Amino acid sequence: MINAKEYMGDLIGGGLLMAESRIVAETLLKDLPEEDWKCLFEVENILQKPSRHSSIRYARAIRRRLTPLGKEFIQALLKAPEAEYVQMLLLAVLIHSPVLADFMRLVVAEHKRLYKLVLPTGSWDFFIAERIQLMPDLDSFSVSTLNKIGTNAVRVLVESGYLNSNRQREFQPVYLLPEVRQWLLILNHPELEDAMECTT
């Protein structure tokens, strides 16, 4: 059974991180030694973040998301048009942070099924409270950490088009692209189709 840390993944690390992911993906394909990697993100700060700490934190989060998916996926990601690029990044997040897939399936899709127009503000809190009943070790996360993960979950939904904004949170239809549907099969995650079509 999956543990709480695996369930949450690195969602606390940020949203889709679209611009940063492109830079990290290009770097991953170079197969650099760890020292060279650290030099790029810590010393040279190629992500151009306010601090080196932020730069390496984002770089690590993105590397954890992309590396397990393989070079073929990363190469396709870098060649993808914008809409496909966004959905591929979302797929990477969903695989690495199953909590978001459940939130989309159990909360977003359910509200849409009931013809609700917006995602209520307290949706994440209610969702996590229910998850803790099923997975008690989620309680090991601090309230502030869970809140931060929730903020990033909503940010991902906005960035990938499921919600119109962080403030209004109105649902918008997102249709899974055929190319991304194919990646679900290649990566052996067909179960994520329902999550990725939660507003249609």
Secondary structure, DSSP 8 states (H G I E B T S, - for coil): ---HHHHHTTGGG-S--HHHHHHHHHHHTTT--HHHHHIIIIIS-TT--SSHHHHHHHHHHHHHHHGGG-HHHHHHHHHS-HHHHHHHHHHHHHHH-HHHHHHIIIIIHHHHHTT-SB--TTHHHHHHHHHHHH-GGGGGS-HHHHHHHHHHHHHHHHHTTSBS-TTT-BB------HHHHHHHHHTT-TTHHHHHTTT-
